[in-house]
Amino acid sequence: MILAFLLDWASSKHDVCIHYADGTRELAVVKLSAEAIEQWITKLHQLHPGQIAIALELSKGPIVYALQKYPFVTLFPIKPTMLCLYRRALSPSGAKDDPTDASIALELLVRYPDKITPLLAFRTTKLVLRLAYFLLRHINRLAR
């Protein structure tokens, strides 16, 4: 079972929008602490075993590092610009609040999963490109 979420970073809490396999959604708040995040993700996985997809606005930082250690979690960083443009399209007033952003980012992940690269895949691709660059430089030096 795959569950999709969004953790929206804030100064004192994380706003979470949960999309369950049956299509229902739930808004929740997780305290801003490593212990609270660990309790939340562990409890969620116990209640809903399987892979958990998490969309978030960051590709690095404490929340990313805290969640990367779980083998059942796949992180999907959403570019802030993409989120902003999608928010404008859905909410012409441009009103911004964390629970709404959580829902909008989750909507992006659910509707356009092929447009959002999982964090590990992104880092792996970047590493492969870097290795290819160094190999080409080495080959060019040998050819001289």
Secondary structure, 3 states (H helix, E strand, C coil): CCEEEEEECCCCEEEEEEECCCCCEEEEEEECCHHHHHHHHHHHHHHCCCCEEEEECCCCCHHHHHHHCCCCEEEEECCHHHHHHHHHHHCCCCCCCHHHHHHHHHHHHHHCHHHCCCHHHHHHHHHHHHHHHHHHHHHHHHHC
